[in-house]
């Protein structure tokens, strides 16, 4: 008789747990959160978001350019290890991917004058990511001779975006000023 009573109690507890689970589901406890309204960026905030994204890409490019110079010098001496440049190009790809995601975030709305220019930059970043991933696999000699595809388009898109965001025309200057502002200088 004791085992029968235990089985009945376990069965009742199991049924109660199932009913409680259904009650939670029906009450809406498991509903997804409502989407957050995108932030409408002011001109100055938009400039900050833009620079925060692209300055990291510029830094990655500075490193890649330095490593390309080192590789060319090494090849001129009969040496030449492509590993450092290949790693720098993978970093360019990674930074470009991150920047493109930041510029296309659904959490923000760009000022109307900047929306198209920033979108052009985003597209060039995606193209750069793809190209950098591909070029990072080249040999030392191929890397030394490689000419980056679309560099004029990239420069033009970046200049248009900086103008639309009322940033300095010189990208390096814009990033330097942005860093100084972020550092509280």
ZITA-V112930 format. One record per residue. N is the residue number from 0. RES is the residue in three letters. OMEGA is omega as a letter, one per 20 degrees, with the letter a starting at -180 (NA if undefined). Layout:
# ZITA-V112930
N_RES_OMEGA ; N_RES_OMEGA
This chain:
# ZITA-V112930
0_UNK_r ; 1_UNK_r ; 2_UNK_r ; 3_UNK_r ; 4_UNK_r ; 5_UNK_r ; 6_UNK_r ; 7_UNK_a ; 8_UNK_r ; 9_UNK_r ; 10_UNK_r ; 11_UNK_r ; 12_UNK_r ; 13_UNK_r ; 14_UNK_r ; 15_UNK_r ; 16_UNK_r ; 17_UNK_r ; 18_UNK_r ; 19_UNK_r ; 20_UNK_r ; 21_UNK_r ; 22_UNK_r ; 23_UNK_r ; 24_UNK_a ; 25_UNK_a ; 26_UNK_r ; 27_UNK_a ; 28_UNK_a ; 29_UNK_a ; 30_UNK_r ; 31_UNK_r ; 32_UNK_r ; 33_UNK_a ; 34_UNK_r ; 35_UNK_r ; 36_UNK_r ; 37_UNK_r ; 38_UNK_r ; 39_UNK_a ; 40_UNK_r ; 41_UNK_a ; 42_UNK_a ; 43_UNK_r ; 44_UNK_r ; 45_UNK_r ; 46_UNK_r ; 47_UNK_r ; 48_UNK_a ; 49_UNK_a ; 50_UNK_r ; 51_UNK_r ; 52_UNK_a ; 53_UNK_a ; 54_UNK_r ; 55_UNK_r ; 56_UNK_r ; 57_UNK_r ; 58_UNK_r ; 59_UNK_r ; 60_UNK_r ; 61_UNK_r ; 62_UNK_r ; 63_UNK_r ; 64_UNK_r ; 65_UNK_a ; 66_UNK_r ; 67_UNK_r ; 68_UNK_r ; 69_UNK_r ; 70_UNK_a ; 71_UNK_r ; 72_UNK_r ; 73_UNK_r ; 74_UNK_r ; 75_UNK_r ; 76_UNK_a ; 77_UNK_r ; 78_UNK_r ; 79_UNK_r ; 80_UNK_a ; 81_UNK_a ; 82_UNK_a ; 83_UNK_r ; 84_UNK_r ; 85_UNK_r ; 86_UNK_r ; 87_UNK_r ; 88_UNK_r ; 89_UNK_r ; 90_UNK_r ; 91_UNK_r ; 92_UNK_a ; 93_UNK_r ; 94_UNK_r ; 95_UNK_r ; 96_UNK_r ; 97_UNK_a ; 98_UNK_r ; 99_UNK_r ; 100_UNK_r ; 101_UNK_a ; 102_UNK_a ; 103_UNK_a ; 104_UNK_r ; 105_UNK_r ; 106_UNK_a ; 107_UNK_r ; 108_UNK_a ; 109_UNK_r ; 110_UNK_a ; 111_UNK_a ; 112_UNK_a ; 113_UNK_a ; 114_UNK_a ; 115_UNK_r ; 116_UNK_r ; 117_UNK_r ; 118_UNK_r ; 119_UNK_r ; 120_UNK_r ; 121_UNK_r ; 122_UNK_r ; 123_UNK_r ; 124_UNK_r ; 125_UNK_r ; 126_UNK_r ; 127_UNK_r ; 128_UNK_a ; 129_UNK_a ; 130_UNK_a ; 131_UNK_r ; 132_UNK_a ; 133_UNK_a ; 134_UNK_a ; 135_UNK_a ; 136_UNK_a ; 137_UNK_r ; 138_UNK_r ; 139_UNK_a ; 140_UNK_r ; 141_UNK_r ; 142_UNK_a ; 143_UNK_a ; 144_UNK_a ; 145_UNK_r ; 146_UNK_a ; 147_UNK_a ; 148_UNK_r ; 149_UNK_a ; 150_UNK_r ; 151_UNK_r ; 152_UNK_r ; 153_UNK_a ; 154_UNK_a ; 155_UNK_a ; 156_UNK_a ; 157_UNK_r ; 158_UNK_r ; 159_UNK_r ; 160_UNK_r ; 161_UNK_r ; 162_UNK_a ; 163_UNK_a ; 164_UNK_r ; 165_UNK_r ; 166_UNK_r ; 167_UNK_a ; 168_UNK_r ; 169_UNK_a ; 170_UNK_r ; 171_UNK_r ; 172_UNK_r ; 173_UNK_a ; 174_UNK_r ; 175_UNK_r ; 176_UNK_r ; 177_UNK_r ; 178_UNK_r ; 179_UNK_r ; 180_UNK_a ; 181_UNK_r ; 182_UNK_r ; 183_UNK_r ; 184_UNK_NA
